[in-house]
Amino acid sequence: MSNLAYVPLIYSDFSLARVEPVIQILQGLVEKANLPLALQVTAVDQKLTQKVRKQLSEQYAQPIFIIDDKAQLSLLTHQISVSPDWQSLQRRVVSAGRKSELLLQACKLTDKSGVLDATAGFGHDSLILASTGAQVTMLERDPLMALLLMYEQQLMSQQSNWQKLMSRLTIVCDDSAQFMSLKEPVDDQKQTVASGTVYDVIYLDPMFPENSYENTVTGKGAKVGKHMQALHHIAPPPSGTEEQKLLDLALALVVTGGRVVVKRPVSAPLFAERQADESWQNDVLRFDGYFRKT
């Protein structure tokens, strides 16, 4: 029990009838996935306005879950409320293709591909990857973020037009290096994704310093959105040694002819200080591809 993280789950007692099913679902997901979390359910006698959320954030001084009056789940950290909000990506997911998505240009997936998104975050890139028909395993090491993703997947699975896409996503709460270390390196080109041991593409979107978005010449860059701000409070960027380990592990797990794709701000240094085999970029982002040739 000492390894459990005790996490407040706050709701307004004005919306108890709507909230009770959400609490049951969350507790079920925690148990099913064996997440090291203990939800401390607490009702407040006021509506969860921005002012109240700020007060709660200051009061608890730790990340907390909020279920609002519409029974929507969000994570509140450092006075920032965030949720995956996959519904808002519907138009982008439907129209996703190599012409519109730089990510898909870099990954070159088919409906037979197996993908490991080793740094899932809010899962937005996983949705784009799975829109191709590929099977996507999403790794998220932070149990709070993993629970957010699992709840979002269950919520979206209730909508008929999202069910096929949701069925292609598998969410795992684990550290990416640890997860990949436990897999056997690929040494037989005939292995298939169905064996559960290999992937055609491994995707890495690691955290990086906030100033990585700045243009190296002008010192200006894109403003970091609230989802990224929240992640900066949860997931520190990997060290140089950790980058080397992640890239080596990933290259050992993709099939021969497969690739590791790393997402970076356009002006950021190379991941693990290793030259990419090919890169795709726009004014803001860069995707570096590392190919497994043998």
C-alpha positions in Angstrom: 0.0 0.0 0.0 2.9 2.3 0.6 3.7 2.4 -3.1 0.2 3.8 -3.9 -0.2 7.4 -4.9 -3.2 8.9 -3.2 -4.9 11.2 -5.7 -7.8 13.5 -4.8 -10.8 13.1 -7.1 -13.0 16.2 -6.7 -16.5 16.7 -7.8 -19.3 19.2 -7.0 -22.1 17.6 -4.9 -24.6 19.5 -7.1 -23.9 16.9 -9.8 -23.6 13.7 -7.8 -26.1 11.7 -10.0 -24.0 12.4 -13.1 -20.7 11.8 -11.4 -21.3 8.5 -9.6 -21.0 6.4 -12.8 -17.8 8.1 -13.7 -16.3 7.3 -10.3 -17.2 3.7 -10.7 -15.7 3.5 -14.2 -12.4 5.1 -12.9 -12.1 2.8 -10.0 -12.8 -0.1 -12.3 -10.0 1.0 -14.7 -7.5 1.5 -11.8 -8.2 -2.1 -10.6 -8.2 -3.7 -14.1 -4.9 -2.0 -15.1 -3.4 -2.5 -11.7 -2.5 1.2 -11.6 -0.6 2.3 -8.4 -3.3 4.8 -7.6 -5.8 5.3 -4.7 -8.5 7.7 -5.6 -9.7 9.9 -2.7 -13.2 10.9 -3.7 -14.2 14.2 -2.3 -17.3 16.4 -2.9 -17.2 20.2 -2.7 -20.4 22.3 -2.0 -19.8 24.7 -4.9 -19.6 24.7 -8.7 -16.1 24.0 -10.1 -15.5 27.4 -11.6 -12.0 28.5 -12.7 -11.7 30.4 -9.4 -12.6 27.3 -7.4 -10.1 25.2 -9.4 -7.4 27.6 -8.7 -8.2 27.4 -5.0 -8.2 23.6 -5.1 -4.9 23.5 -6.9 -3.3 25.7 -4.2 -4.9 23.7 -1.4 -3.8 20.3 -2.5 -0.4 21.3 -4.1 -0.4 18.2 -6.2 -2.1 17.0 -9.4 -5.7 16.2 -8.8 -8.6 14.8 -10.9 -11.7 17.0 -11.4 -15.1 15.7 -12.6 -17.1 18.7 -13.7 -20.8 19.3 -13.8 -21.0 17.6 -17.2 -19.3 14.5 -15.9 -16.1 15.2 -17.8 -12.8 14.2 -16.4 -9.8 16.5 -16.3 -6.4 16.6 -14.6 -5.7 19.8 -12.6 -2.0 20.6 -12.1 -0.4 23.9 -11.3 -3.8 25.6 -11.9 -4.0 24.1 -15.4 -7.0 21.9 -16.2 -6.4 19.5 -19.1 -8.0 16.4 -20.7 -7.3 14.4 -23.8 -10.5 15.7 -25.5 -10.2 13.3 -28.4 -13.6 14.4 -29.7 -12.1 17.8 -30.7 -9.7 15.9 -33.1 -12.5 14.2 -35.1 -12.2 16.3 -38.2 -8.4 16.0 -38.2 -8.5 12.2 -37.7 -11.1 11.7 -40.5 -9.0 13.8 -43.0 -5.6 12.5 -41.9 -3.3 11.4 -44.7 0.3 11.9 -45.8 -0.6 15.1 -47.6 -1.9 16.7 -44.5 0.1 15.0 -41.7 3.8 15.3 -41.5 3.8 12.5 -38.9 2.3 10.1 -41.4 4.8 11.1 -44.1 7.6 10.1 -41.7 6.0 6.8 -40.5 4.7 5.5 -43.8 2.1 3.2 -42.2 -0.4 0.8 -43.7 -3.4 -1.0 -42.2 -1.1 -4.0 -41.6 1.5 -2.0 -39.5 2.2 -2.3 -35.8 3.2 0.8 -34.0 4.6 1.5 -30.5 4.0 5.0 -29.4 6.5 4.9 -26.5 5.6 8.4 -25.1 1.8 8.6 -25.5 1.1 11.8 -23.5 -2.5 12.9 -24.3 -2.7 10.4 -27.2 -3.3 12.9 -30.0 -0.5 11.5 -32.2 -1.6 7.9 -31.5 -5.0 8.8 -32.9 -3.4 10.0 -36.1 -1.2 6.9 -36.3 -4.2 4.6 -35.8 -6.3 6.5 -38.4 -4.3 4.6 -41.0 -5.6 1.2 -39.8 -2.4 0.4 -37.9 -2.5 -1.2 -34.5 -1.0 1.2 -31.9 0.3 0.3 -28.5 0.4 3.5 -26.3 2.9 3.6 -23.5 2.4 6.2 -20.7 4.6 5.9 -17.6 2.7 8.3 -15.4 -0.3 6.5 -13.9 -2.4 9.7 -13.8 -2.0 10.3 -17.5 -2.6 6.6 -18.2 -5.9 6.7 -16.3 -6.9 9.8 -18.3 -6.2 7.9 -21.5 -8.0 4.8 -20.4 -11.1 6.7 -19.4 -11.0 8.7 -22.7 -10.8 5.5 -24.7 -13.7 3.9 -22.8 -15.7 7.1 -23.2 -15.1 7.4 -27.0 -15.8 3.7 -27.5 -19.4 4.4 -26.6 -19.7 6.3 -29.9 -20.3 4.1 -32.9 -18.2 6.2 -35.3 -15.2 5.9 -33.0 -15.4 2.2 -32.1 -13.1 0.9 -34.8 -10.4 3.4 -34.1 -10.6 2.8 -30.4 -10.2 -1.0 -31.0 -6.9 -0.3 -32.6 -5.5 1.3 -29.5 -3.9 -0.6 -26.6 -2.9 1.6 -23.6 -0.2 0.3 -21.2 1.1 2.1 -18.1 4.8 1.5 -18.1 8.1 3.2 -18.5 9.2 3.0 -22.2 12.7 2.0 -21.5 11.6 -0.7 -19.1 8.9 -2.0 -21.4 11.3 -2.2 -24.4 14.0 -3.8 -22.2 11.7 -6.7 -21.5 11.0 -7.4 -25.1 13.3 -9.7 -27.1 15.3 -7.8 -29.8 14.3 -8.7 -33.3 16.7 -11.1 -35.0 14.4 -12.8 -37.4 12.9 -10.9 -40.3 10.1 -13.3 -40.6 8.6 -12.4 -37.2 5.2 -10.7 -37.4 3.5 -8.0 -35.4 0.9 -10.6 -34.4 3.6 -12.4 -32.3 3.5 -9.4 -30.0 7.2 -9.0 -30.0 8.0 -6.6 -32.9 6.9 -3.3 -34.4 7.1 -1.8 -37.8 7.4 1.7 -36.3 8.4 3.0 -32.9 7.4 6.6 -32.3 9.2 8.8 -29.7 7.8 12.1 -28.6 9.9 12.9 -25.5 9.7 15.9 -23.4 12.2 18.7 -24.2 13.0 22.0 -22.6 10.3 24.7 -23.2 12.8 26.9 -24.9 13.3 24.2 -27.6 10.5 25.8 -29.5 12.5 29.0 -29.9 14.1 29.9 -33.3 17.8 29.8 -32.8 18.2 33.0 -34.9 15.3 35.2 -33.7 14.9 33.7 -30.2 11.2 33.6 -30.8 9.0 30.6 -31.2 5.5 29.1 -30.9 3.8 29.6 -27.5 3.5 26.3 -25.6 -0.1 25.3 -25.2 -1.7 24.3 -21.9 -1.4 20.5 -22.6 2.3 20.9 -23.1 2.6 23.1 -20.0 0.9 20.4 -18.0 3.2 17.7 -19.3 6.2 19.8 -18.4 5.1 19.6 -14.7 4.6 15.8 -15.0 7.3 14.5 -17.3 10.9 15.8 -17.2 12.9 15.7 -20.4 15.2 12.6 -20.7 19.0 13.0 -20.1 21.5 12.4 -22.9 22.2 8.9 -21.5 18.4 8.1 -21.4 18.1 9.3 -25.0 20.8 7.0 -26.1 19.2 4.1 -24.3 15.7 4.8 -25.7 17.0 5.0 -29.3 19.1 1.8 -29.0 16.2 -0.1 -27.5 13.8 1.1 -30.1 16.0 0.3 -33.1 16.5 -3.2 -31.6 12.7 -3.8 -31.6 11.6 -2.7 -35.0 11.6 -5.2 -37.9 14.3 -5.1 -40.5 13.2 -2.3 -42.8 11.3 -0.7 -40.0 12.0 2.7 -38.4 12.1 4.8 -35.3 10.5 8.2 -35.7 11.4 11.0 -33.2 9.4 14.2 -32.9 11.3 17.4 -32.2 10.8 21.1 -32.3 12.3 22.2 -35.6 15.3 23.9 -34.0 16.0 21.3 -31.4 19.2 19.3 -31.4 19.3 15.8 -32.7 17.9 13.1 -30.4 20.7 11.2 -28.7 23.1 13.4 -30.8 22.6 10.9 -33.6 22.2 11.9 -37.2 18.8 10.8 -38.7 18.6 8.8 -41.9 15.8 11.1 -43.1 13.9 14.1 -41.7 10.6 15.8 -42.4 9.8 19.2 -41.1 7.6 22.3 -41.3 8.0 25.7 -39.6 7.4 24.3 -36.1 8.1 20.6 -36.0 10.6 18.1 -37.2 10.3 14.3 -37.5 13.6 12.4 -37.6 13.6 8.9 -38.9 16.1 6.2 -38.0 15.9 3.1 -40.1 16.7 -0.5 -39.2 18.6 -1.8 -42.2 19.7 -5.2 -40.9 
